Amino acid sequence: MRWVGAVVHGAPLLQYFNVAIAYEAEAVEVTRKRCGASKDAMMTSVRALSALEVASIPLMPGEVKAA
């Protein structure tokens, strides 16, 4: 069965992005702009990527892609 979203009204929508920006605050803001989220939307970084993960994801510096 295909998942169609949260069943509970107001439940958080979780989306993950890979971001080629070293500074956490800047990465969050660039991602916020890319996905069109408002300033009130809660967004946070999960973790930095390892060197192996960075090498496996083809991103240009400053680029944001859905994970």
MMTF fields as JSON, N, C-alpha, C and O atoms, coordinates in Angstrom:
{
  "mmtfVersion": "1.0.0",
  "mmtfProducer": "UNKNOWN",
  "numBonds": 267,
  "numAtoms": 268,
  "numGroups": 67,
  "numChains": 1,
  "numModels": 1,
  "chainsPerModel": [1],
  "groupsPerChain": [67],
  "chainIdList": ["A"],
  "bondAtomList": [4, 2, 8, 6, 12, 10, 16, 14, 20, 18, 24, 22, 28, 26, 32, 30, 36, 34, 40, 38, 44, 42, 48, 46, 52, 50, 56, 54, 60, 58, 64, 62, 68, 66, 72, 70, 76, 74, 80, 78, 84, 82, 88, 86, 92, 90, 96, 94, 100, 98, 104, 102, 108, 106, 112, 110, 116, 114, 120, 118, 124, 122, 128, 126, 132, 130, 136, 134, 140, 138, 144, 142, 148, 146, 152, 150, 156, 154, 160, 158, 164, 162, 168, 166, 172, 170, 176, 174, 180, 178, 184, 182, 188, 186, 192, 190, 196, 194, 200, 198, 204, 202, 208, 206, 212, 210, 216, 214, 220, 218, 224, 222, 228, 226, 232, 230, 236, 234, 240, 238, 244, 242, 248, 246, 252, 250, 256, 254, 260, 258, 264, 262],
  "bondOrderList": [1, 1, 1, 1, 1, 1, 1, 1, 1, 1, 1, 1, 1, 1, 1, 1, 1, 1, 1, 1, 1, 1, 1, 1, 1, 1, 1, 1, 1, 1, 1, 1, 1, 1, 1, 1, 1, 1, 1, 1, 1, 1, 1, 1, 1, 1, 1, 1, 1, 1, 1, 1, 1, 1, 1, 1, 1, 1, 1, 1, 1, 1, 1, 1, 1, 1],
  "groupList": [{"groupName": "MET", "atomNameList": ["N", "CA", "C", "O"], "elementList": ["N", "C", "C", "O"], "formalChargeList": [0, 0, 0, 0], "bondAtomList": [1, 0, 2, 1, 3, 2], "bondOrderList": [1, 1, 2], "singleLetterCode": "M", "chemCompType": "L-PEPTIDE LINKING"}, {"groupName": "ARG", "atomNameList": ["N", "CA", "C", "O"], "elementList": ["N", "C", "C", "O"], "formalChargeList": [0, 0, 0, 0], "bondAtomList": [1, 0, 2, 1, 3, 2], "bondOrderList": [1, 1, 2], "singleLetterCode": "R", "chemCompType": "L-PEPTIDE LINKING"}, {"groupName": "TRP", "atomNameList": ["N", "CA", "C", "O"], "elementList": ["N", "C", "C", "O"], "formalChargeList": [0, 0, 0, 0], "bondAtomList": [1, 0, 2, 1, 3, 2], "bondOrderList": [1, 1, 2], "singleLetterCode": "W", "chemCompType": "L-PEPTIDE LINKING"}, {"groupName": "VAL", "atomNameList": ["N", "CA", "C", "O"], "elementList": ["N", "C", "C", "O"], "formalChargeList": [0, 0, 0, 0], "bondAtomList": [1, 0, 2, 1, 3, 2], "bondOrderList": [1, 1, 2], "singleLetterCode": "V", "chemCompType": "L-PEPTIDE LINKING"}, {"groupName": "GLY", "atomNameList": ["N", "CA", "C", "O"], "elementList": ["N", "C", "C", "O"], "formalChargeList": [0, 0, 0, 0], "bondAtomList": [1, 0, 2, 1, 3, 2], "bondOrderList": [1, 1, 2], "singleLetterCode": "G", "chemCompType": "PEPTIDE LINKING"}, {"groupName": "ALA", "atomNameList": ["N", "CA", "C", "O"], "elementList": ["N", "C", "C", "O"], "formalChargeList": [0, 0, 0, 0], "bondAtomList": [1, 0, 2, 1, 3, 2], "bondOrderList": [1, 1, 2], "singleLetterCode": "A", "chemCompType": "L-PEPTIDE LINKING"}, {"groupName": "HIS", "atomNameList": ["N", "CA", "C", "O"], "elementList": ["N", "C", "C", "O"], "formalChargeList": [0, 0, 0, 0], "bondAtomList": [1, 0, 2, 1, 3, 2], "bondOrderList": [1, 1, 2], "singleLetterCode": "H", "chemCompType": "L-PEPTIDE LINKING"}, {"groupName": "PRO", "atomNameList": ["N", "CA", "C", "O"], "elementList": ["N", "C", "C", "O"], "formalChargeList": [0, 0, 0, 0], "bondAtomList": [1, 0, 2, 1, 3, 2], "bondOrderList": [1, 1, 2], "singleLetterCode": "P", "chemCompType": "L-PEPTIDE LINKING"}, {"groupName": "LEU", "atomNameList": ["N", "CA", "C", "O"], "elementList": ["N", "C", "C", "O"], "formalChargeList": [0, 0, 0, 0], "bondAtomList": [1, 0, 2, 1, 3, 2], "bondOrderList": [1, 1, 2], "singleLetterCode": "L", "chemCompType": "L-PEPTIDE LINKING"}, {"groupName": "GLN", "atomNameList": ["N", "CA", "C", "O"], "elementList": ["N", "C", "C", "O"], "formalChargeList": [0, 0, 0, 0], "bondAtomList": [1, 0, 2, 1, 3, 2], "bondOrderList": [1, 1, 2], "singleLetterCode": "Q", "chemCompType": "L-PEPTIDE LINKING"}, {"groupName": "TYR", "atomNameList": ["N", "CA", "C", "O"], "elementList": ["N", "C", "C", "O"], "formalChargeList": [0, 0, 0, 0], "bondAtomList": [1, 0, 2, 1, 3, 2], "bondOrderList": [1, 1, 2], "singleLetterCode": "Y", "chemCompType": "L-PEPTIDE LINKING"}, {"groupName": "PHE", "atomNameList": ["N", "CA", "C", "O"], "elementList": ["N", "C", "C", "O"], "formalChargeList": [0, 0, 0, 0], "bondAtomList": [1, 0, 2, 1, 3, 2], "bondOrderList": [1, 1, 2], "singleLetterCode": "F", "chemCompType": "L-PEPTIDE LINKING"}, {"groupName": "ASN", "atomNameList": ["N", "CA", "C", "O"], "elementList": ["N", "C", "C", "O"], "formalChargeList": [0, 0, 0, 0], "bondAtomList": [1, 0, 2, 1, 3, 2], "bondOrderList": [1, 1, 2], "singleLetterCode": "N", "chemCompType": "L-PEPTIDE LINKING"}, {"groupName": "ILE", "atomNameList": ["N", "CA", "C", "O"], "elementList": ["N", "C", "C", "O"], "formalChargeList": [0, 0, 0, 0], "bondAtomList": [1, 0, 2, 1, 3, 2], "bondOrderList": [1, 1, 2], "singleLetterCode": "I", "chemCompType": "L-PEPTIDE LINKING"}, {"groupName": "GLU", "atomNameList": ["N", "CA", "C", "O"], "elementList": ["N", "C", "C", "O"], "formalChargeList": [0, 0, 0, 0], "bondAtomList": [1, 0, 2, 1, 3, 2], "bondOrderList": [1, 1, 2], "singleLetterCode": "E", "chemCompType": "L-PEPTIDE LINKING"}, {"groupName": "THR", "atomNameList": ["N", "CA", "C", "O"], "elementList": ["N", "C", "C", "O"], "formalChargeList": [0, 0, 0, 0], "bondAtomList": [1, 0, 2, 1, 3, 2], "bondOrderList": [1, 1, 2], "singleLetterCode": "T", "chemCompType": "L-PEPTIDE LINKING"}, {"groupName": "LYS", "atomNameList": ["N", "CA", "C", "O"], "elementList": ["N", "C", "C", "O"], "formalChargeList": [0, 0, 0, 0], "bondAtomList": [1, 0, 2, 1, 3, 2], "bondOrderList": [1, 1, 2], "singleLetterCode": "K", "chemCompType": "L-PEPTIDE LINKING"}, {"groupName": "CYS", "atomNameList": ["N", "CA", "C", "O"], "elementList": ["N", "C", "C", "O"], "formalChargeList": [0, 0, 0, 0], "bondAtomList": [1, 0, 2, 1, 3, 2], "bondOrderList": [1, 1, 2], "singleLetterCode": "C", "chemCompType": "L-PEPTIDE LINKING"}, {"groupName": "SER", "atomNameList": ["N", "CA", "C", "O"], "elementList": ["N", "C", "C", "O"], "formalChargeList": [0, 0, 0, 0], "bondAtomList": [1, 0, 2, 1, 3, 2], "bondOrderList": [1, 1, 2], "singleLetterCode": "S", "chemCompType": "L-PEPTIDE LINKING"}, {"groupName": "ASP", "atomNameList": ["N", "CA", "C", "O"], "elementList": ["N", "C", "C", "O"], "formalChargeList": [0, 0, 0, 0], "bondAtomList": [1, 0, 2, 1, 3, 2], "bondOrderList": [1, 1, 2], "singleLetterCode": "D", "chemCompType": "L-PEPTIDE LINKING"}],
  "groupTypeList": [0, 1, 2, 3, 4, 5, 3, 3, 6, 4, 5, 7, 8, 8, 9, 10, 11, 12, 3, 5, 13, 5, 10, 14, 5, 14, 5, 3, 14, 3, 15, 1, 16, 1, 17, 4, 5, 18, 16, 19, 5, 0, 0, 15, 18, 3, 1, 5, 8, 18, 5, 8, 14, 3, 5, 18, 13, 7, 8, 0, 7, 4, 14, 3, 16, 5, 5],
  "groupIdList": [1, 2, 3, 4, 5, 6, 7, 8, 9, 10, 11, 12, 13, 14, 15, 16, 17, 18, 19, 20, 21, 22, 23, 24, 25, 26, 27, 28, 29, 30, 31, 32, 33, 34, 35, 36, 37, 38, 39, 40, 41, 42, 43, 44, 45, 46, 47, 48, 49, 50, 51, 52, 53, 54, 55, 56, 57, 58, 59, 60, 61, 62, 63, 64, 65, 66, 67],
  "secStructList": [7, 7, 7, 7, 1, 7, 1, 1, 6, 6, 7, 7, 7, 7, 7, 7, 3, 3, 3, 7, 7, 1, 1, 2, 2, 2, 2, 2, 2, 2, 2, 2, 2, 2, 2, 6, 7, 7, 6, 6, 1, 7, 7, 7, 7, 7, 7, 7, 7, 7, 2, 2, 2, 2, 2, 2, 1, 7, 7, 7, 6, 6, 7, 3, 3, 3, 7],
  "xCoordList": [0.835, 0.0, 0.882, 1.883, 0.528, 1.301, 0.961, -0.212, 1.991, 1.79, 1.373, 2.012, 0.308, -0.21, -0.07, -0.573, 0.585, 0.802, 0.315, -0.156, 0.441, 0.046, -1.457, -2.226, -1.869, -3.276, -3.846, -5.014, -3.038, -3.467, -3.286, -2.196, -4.361, -4.273, -3.255, -3.293, -2.357, -1.351, -0.089, 0.83, -0.027, 1.179, 2.316, 2.07, 3.546, 4.661, 4.917, 4.732, 5.339, 5.742, 7.26, 7.932, 7.794, 9.241, 9.768, 9.344, 10.686, 11.355, 12.85, 13.277, 13.633, 15.08, 15.75, 15.332, 16.806, 17.557, 19.041, 19.495, 19.794, 21.252, 21.665, 21.179, 22.556, 22.942, 24.46, 25.128, 24.998, 26.444, 26.864, 27.441, 26.566, 26.932, 27.488, 26.844, 28.658, 29.344, 28.729, 28.784, 28.144, 27.638, 26.167, 25.331, 25.866, 24.528, 23.43, 22.447, 23.571, 22.525, 22.275, 21.127, 23.345, 23.212, 22.546, 21.703, 22.917, 22.325, 20.822, 20.05, 20.403, 18.979, 18.241, 17.167, 18.79, 18.118, 18.019, 16.989, 19.067, 19.026, 17.997, 17.264, 17.935, 16.947, 15.538, 14.63, 15.351, 14.041, 13.57, 12.413, 14.459, 14.103, 13.796, 12.853, 14.604, 14.421, 13.078, 12.453, 12.617, 11.35, 10.168, 9.035, 10.41, 9.321, 8.691, 7.543, 9.417, 8.885, 8.886, 9.755, 7.908, 7.833, 8.874, 9.432, 9.124, 10.067, 9.578, 10.379, 8.257, 7.685, 7.796, 7.642, 8.06, 8.169, 9.409, 10.488, 9.258, 10.397, 11.281, 10.825, 12.539, 13.511, 14.795, 15.175, 15.457, 16.729, 17.592, 17.092, 18.873, 19.75, 19.745, 19.58, 19.925, 19.951, 21.376, 21.652, 22.281, 23.685, 24.521, 24.015, 25.789, 26.723, 26.95, 26.887, 27.211, 27.498, 28.966, 29.833, 29.227, 30.612, 31.269, 30.581, 32.581, 33.311, 32.867, 32.773, 32.595, 32.145, 30.753, 30.491, 29.864, 28.532, 28.599, 27.905, 29.429, 29.586, 30.071, 29.571, 31.035, 31.572, 30.531, 30.6, 29.57, 28.577, 27.383, 26.577, 27.26, 26.133, 26.671, 27.446, 26.266, 26.801, 26.163, 25.166, 26.728, 26.246, 27.35, 28.521, 26.967, 27.897, 27.865, 26.858, 28.921, 28.906, 27.692, 27.407, 26.988, 25.801, 24.507, 23.437, 24.585, 23.417, 22.597, 23.143, 21.283, 20.352, 19.534, 18.998, 19.433, 18.616, 17.839, 18.338, 16.635, 15.854, 16.6, 17.148, 16.621, 17.327, 16.496, 16.932],
  "yCoordList": [-1.18, 0.0, 1.246, 1.295, 2.227, 3.465, 4.397, 4.608, 4.96, 5.898, 7.236, 7.732, 7.826, 9.075, 10.253, 11.338, 10.07, 11.178, 10.864, 9.764, 11.854, 11.683, 11.493, 12.14, 10.607, 10.345, 11.344, 11.722, 11.762, 12.679, 14.113, 14.501, 14.903, 16.306, 17.035, 16.926, 17.77, 18.52, 17.733, 18.268, 16.464, 15.666, 16.243, 16.743, 16.177, 16.757, 16.0, 14.786, 16.733, 16.153, 16.084, 17.11, 14.891, 14.725, 14.617, 13.752, 15.493, 15.459, 15.567, 16.297, 14.84, 14.85, 15.361, 15.05, 16.161, 16.723, 16.53, 16.577, 16.312, 16.33, 17.723, 18.226, 18.346, 19.725, 19.839, 19.399, 20.424, 20.584, 21.965, 22.76, 22.233, 23.487, 23.111, 22.378, 23.6, 23.194, 23.762, 23.118, 24.954, 25.6, 25.259, 25.484, 24.715, 24.203, 25.245, 24.968, 26.421, 27.445, 27.842, 28.004, 27.998, 28.351, 27.217, 27.468, 25.973, 24.812, 24.746, 24.467, 25.003, 24.983, 26.091, 25.846, 27.285, 28.402, 28.196, 28.507, 27.681, 27.407, 26.323, 26.415, 25.31, 24.244, 24.793, 24.44, 25.655, 26.284, 27.024, 26.896, 27.791, 28.545, 27.608, 27.833, 26.55, 25.614, 24.916, 24.717, 24.534, 23.81, 24.736, 24.267, 26.036, 26.988, 27.02, 27.441, 26.586, 26.574, 27.988, 28.801, 28.264, 29.577, 29.659, 28.645, 30.873, 31.083, 30.406, 30.101, 30.168, 29.55, 28.027, 27.388, 27.448, 25.993, 25.519, 26.092, 24.477, 23.943, 23.136, 22.184, 23.522, 22.801, 22.7, 23.633, 21.58, 21.381, 20.419, 19.658, 20.462, 19.486, 18.216, 18.269, 17.094, 15.817, 15.484, 15.188, 15.532, 15.241, 15.607, 15.739, 15.766, 15.99, 14.658, 13.595, 14.727, 13.515, 13.145, 14.011, 11.845, 11.374, 11.635, 11.901, 11.559, 11.755, 10.735, 11.071, 9.503, 8.466, 8.807, 8.629, 9.297, 9.69, 10.872, 10.894, 11.84, 13.012, 12.567, 13.044, 11.664, 11.176, 10.398, 10.367, 9.771, 8.952, 9.758, 9.24, 11.011, 11.849, 12.945, 13.797, 12.923, 13.909, 15.291, 15.607, 16.103, 17.463, 18.459, 18.22, 19.562, 20.662, 21.526, 21.516, 22.268, 23.13, 24.068, 24.736, 24.105, 24.943, 24.297, 24.89, 23.11, 22.445, 21.736, 21.269, 21.661, 20.987, 20.02, 20.403, 18.754, 17.756, 16.946, 16.661, 16.58, 15.691, 14.381, 13.853, 13.857, 12.609, 11.42, 10.279],
  "zCoordList": [0.0, 0.0, 0.0, 0.715, -0.776, -0.881, 0.274, 0.579, 0.922, 2.023, 1.439, 0.512, 1.97, 1.415, 2.365, 2.072, 3.468, 4.391, 5.781, 6.069, 6.633, 8.033, 8.143, 7.432, 9.033, 9.256, 10.258, 10.165, 11.2, 12.241, 11.763, 11.341, 11.829, 11.418, 12.29, 13.515, 11.666, 12.399, 12.717, 13.337, 12.302, 12.536, 11.683, 10.586, 12.175, 11.413, 10.114, 10.035, 9.117, 7.843, 7.852, 7.953, 7.747, 7.774, 6.352, 5.586, 6.012, 4.728, 5.001, 5.895, 4.228, 4.414, 3.149, 2.034, 3.348, 2.24, 2.495, 3.638, 1.425, 1.487, 1.045, 0.032, 1.8, 1.54, 1.529, 2.465, 0.48, 0.355, 0.857, 0.115, 2.126, 2.787, 4.159, 4.91, 4.481, 5.706, 6.977, 8.025, 6.906, 8.118, 8.332, 7.457, 9.504, 9.8, 9.599, 8.912, 10.174, 10.078, 8.627, 8.215, 7.853, 6.443, 5.667, 4.806, 5.964, 5.291, 5.545, 4.629, 6.786, 7.126, 6.372, 5.823, 6.336, 5.668, 4.155, 3.557, 3.538, 2.098, 1.808, 0.823, 2.645, 2.473, 2.659, 1.907, 3.656, 3.903, 2.649, 2.246, 2.04, 0.837, -0.326, -1.084, -0.461, -1.576, -1.534, -2.575, -0.333, -0.247, 0.026, 0.14, 0.133, 0.281, 1.657, 1.797, 2.678, 4.039, 4.621, 4.307, 5.464, 6.109, 7.226, 7.646, 7.696, 8.809, 10.09, 10.974, 10.193, 11.387, 11.38, 12.421, 10.221, 10.128, 10.87, 10.714, 11.675, 12.417, 11.474, 10.842, 11.388, 10.574, 11.364, 12.073, 11.244, 11.934, 11.131, 10.302, 11.383, 10.74, 11.586, 12.805, 10.933, 11.637, 12.03, 13.192, 11.066, 11.337, 10.127, 9.012, 10.368, 9.262, 8.55, 9.168, 7.268, 6.504, 6.642, 6.755, 6.63, 6.672, 5.319, 4.334, 5.27, 4.013, 2.964, 1.783, 3.375, 2.444, 1.895, 0.706, 2.767, 2.317, 1.352, 0.336, 1.674, 0.802, -0.573, -1.592, -0.606, -1.877, -2.681, -3.91, -2.004, -2.706, -3.216, -3.989, -2.797, -3.207, -4.13, -3.697, -5.385, -6.339, -6.152, -6.803, -5.278, -5.048, -5.356, -5.061, -5.945, -6.155, -4.894, -4.187, -4.587, -3.407, -3.402, -4.396, -2.272, -2.123, -2.605, -2.466, -3.161, -3.719, -2.638, -1.638, -2.852, -1.949, -2.791, -3.83, -2.345, -3.04, -2.02, -0.931, -2.366, -1.502, -1.347, -2.314, -0.134, 0.133, -0.285, -0.135]
}
